[in-house]
Amino acid sequence: MKNFKLALIGLAAFATSCSESTSKNDTANNDTVSTMKMATDSNTITAAVNDTTAMAKPTNWAGTYKTSYPEGYDSYEIMLHNDSTYMYTAIYHGDKARTVKLKGTFTWIGAGAIKLNDAKSEPAEYLVKENELTQVNKDPQSEVVITLTKEK
């Protein structure tokens, strides 16, 4: 009878550990699938997704970021403030020459990206790295990658 009880307890412990292991694996798989789905949904730039530095929130992210293109090319400037506000300026050249100025708040998307709220007609999502912002490409056919460098 004692052997039967010990065998029953051992069987119950074994069944419980198998069940916990399966649920832990399912959770890990779901997290991976969710992360992959989020990356696919936002059409992030392949190089940025593969770069592990984009996964952690930089500690010194507040400041002014600018493109460094030659005169005559479109230029962008984004100022990020510690109170989660931003100022965005884009100067477009050519046939559709115009200047766009926006200001508002931004929110963190995970630890490594931000979304400029109320930027409906302009690019709104950026990967945040140390001293750099990279625009998240919304058009998977486009090869244009806009990177803004933090001023020192």
PyMOL commands that set and color helices and strands:
alter all, ss='L'
color gray80, all
select helices_A, chain A and resi 2-41+46-50+52-55+94-96
alter helices_A, ss='H'
color red, helices_A
select strands_A, chain A and resi 63-66+75-80+85-92+98-109+113-116+125-129+132-135+147-150
alter strands_A, ss='S'
color yellow, strands_A
deselect
rebuild
show_as cartoon
